[in-house]
Amino acid sequence: MRLTRTDVEKAAAAIEGRVRRTPVVEAGPGIWLKLECLQYSGSFKVRGAFNRIVAADLPASGVIAASGGNHGLAVAYAARALGVRAEIFVPEVCAPVKIAGLRALGAEVMVTGAIYAEALEASRERAAETGALELHAYDQAEVVAGQGTLALELEQQIPGLDTVVVAAGGGGLAGGVRAAFGGDVVVVEPELIPTIHEALRAREPVGVAVSGVGADALGASRAGRIALDVLQDRVTSVLVTDEAIAEARRTLWRDHRVAAEHAGAAAYAALLSGRWEPAPGSTTAIVVCGSNTDPATLA
């Protein structure tokens, strides 16, 4: 079943009071930054995590997830808030600051596999053993609908909004925004991880190699089918270099005092690098989607 705005509106009602309504700040004429980096757990992913958990009949074994870091942090945060046990599998590329954060939230952490896909396989084997509720990072309807609640906020915060620009890994945020938002959606990915770009071209999920500065948070090697189903219309796919992402991250800190991880700066990199330009006179929101980074690396 194709995800709709109604699904996102139901998710918004289910998670109301559990997530932050994150602010927007003006970054230039017609350009706004949606600071989802200020969300609980440091990224938008807590929206989908809460929606998935509150909609489920929870087993005694709790919840389980595989993650490059941010989804795991979101699941761990939501689980702690709801008094649920959480087990998180992360790949070896997961940033140490994220692993430390997971443990601080009380999650049991397993570091396994070189990339996200290998951690996912291990988590599913474990879920089959324990019966824990799986929270997929980007390919479950409740998760994708929860991520889309960000778009509903943007519509209220920025009247006349024309375009939303988002970074993508497996496509959960992009799919949720596309399902909820009536305007244009720009999906930005690193050149070294063109997961959605290649899936849109093939019109089905295809495997891609994963490397570069976005590998921990944008490191899905295959697009989610739920997201891809809704990303066929009014979507522009943009690829940016790792150098552009790093420069956008530095610019966010230098000019706006916004502390973002590399993935969080990827959407802004499309604008700053000239890979994408808004239509004259239009209004654009660029989502700064995550802040789980070592602050010492910002200078």
CORBEL-V306925 format. One record per pair of residues at least 12 apart in sequence whose C-alpha atoms are under 6 Angstrom apart, sorted by the first residue. I is the first residue (numbers start at 1). J is the second residue. D is the distance in Angstrom with one decimal. If there is no record, write none. Layout:
BEGIN
I:J:D
I:J:D
END
This chain:
BEGIN
4:179:5.1
5:179:5.3
5:180:4.3
8:145:4.6
8:148:5.9
8:149:5.8
11:146:5.3
12:149:5.6
20:39:5.8
22:35:5.9
22:36:5.7
23:35:5.7
30:283:4.5
31:284:5.0
32:285:4.7
33:285:5.7
33:286:4.9
33:287:5.9
34:286:6.0
34:287:4.7
34:288:5.9
35:288:5.3
36:288:5.7
36:289:5.0
37:288:5.9
37:289:5.2
37:290:4.2
37:291:4.8
41:73:5.8
41:74:5.5
42:290:5.6
42:291:5.2
42:292:5.7
43:289:5.5
43:290:4.3
44:289:6.0
45:71:5.6
45:74:5.6
46:74:4.3
47:146:4.9
47:147:5.4
48:143:3.9
48:146:4.0
48:147:5.1
49:75:5.3
50:78:5.7
51:142:5.8
51:146:5.6
52:142:5.0
52:143:5.7
61:132:5.0
62:84:5.6
62:85:4.6
62:86:5.9
62:132:5.2
63:86:4.9
63:132:5.0
63:133:4.5
63:134:5.9
64:86:5.7
64:87:4.8
64:88:5.8
64:132:5.9
64:133:5.9
64:134:5.0
65:88:5.1
65:134:5.7
65:135:5.2
66:88:5.7
66:89:4.6
66:90:5.8
66:119:5.8
66:120:4.9
66:123:5.9
67:90:5.2
68:90:5.6
68:94:5.4
68:116:5.9
68:216:4.7
68:217:5.2
69:94:5.9
69:98:5.5
71:137:5.8
72:88:5.9
73:102:5.5
76:107:5.7
86:107:5.1
87:107:5.6
87:108:4.7
88:109:5.0
89:109:5.9
89:110:4.7
89:111:5.9
89:119:5.6
89:123:5.9
90:111:5.0
90:119:5.6
91:111:5.5
91:112:5.1
91:113:5.0
91:114:5.4
91:115:5.1
91:116:5.4
91:119:5.4
92:114:5.2
93:216:5.7
94:216:5.2
138:170:5.8
138:172:4.3
139:224:4.9
139:226:5.9
144:172:4.9
144:176:5.0
145:176:5.2
147:173:5.2
147:176:5.5
148:176:3.7
148:177:4.4
151:177:5.4
161:283:5.2
162:183:5.2
162:283:5.3
162:284:6.0
163:183:5.7
163:184:4.7
163:185:5.7
163:284:4.7
164:185:5.0
164:284:5.8
164:285:4.9
164:286:5.9
165:185:5.9
165:186:4.6
165:267:6.0
165:286:4.7
166:187:5.3
166:267:5.3
166:287:5.5
167:187:5.8
167:188:4.6
167:189:5.8
167:266:5.8
167:267:5.0
168:189:5.7
169:218:3.9
169:219:5.9
169:220:5.3
170:220:5.1
170:223:4.4
170:224:5.4
171:227:5.5
172:227:5.8
175:227:4.1
184:234:5.4
185:235:5.0
186:235:5.7
186:236:4.7
187:237:4.9
188:238:4.8
188:239:5.8
188:267:5.5
189:239:5.0
190:239:5.4
190:240:4.9
190:241:5.7
191:239:5.1
191:240:5.4
191:241:5.5
192:211:5.8
193:210:5.3
195:222:5.9
195:223:5.8
196:223:5.8
197:237:5.9
205:222:5.7
205:223:5.1
206:222:5.6
207:221:5.4
207:222:4.9
208:221:5.0
214:262:6.0
214:263:5.4
244:269:5.5
245:265:6.0
245:266:5.1
245:269:5.2
248:265:5.7
248:269:5.0
249:265:5.0
259:291:5.9
260:290:5.9
260:291:4.3
261:290:5.9
261:291:5.0
261:292:5.8
261:293:5.0
264:288:4.8
264:289:4.6
264:290:4.5
265:288:6.0
END
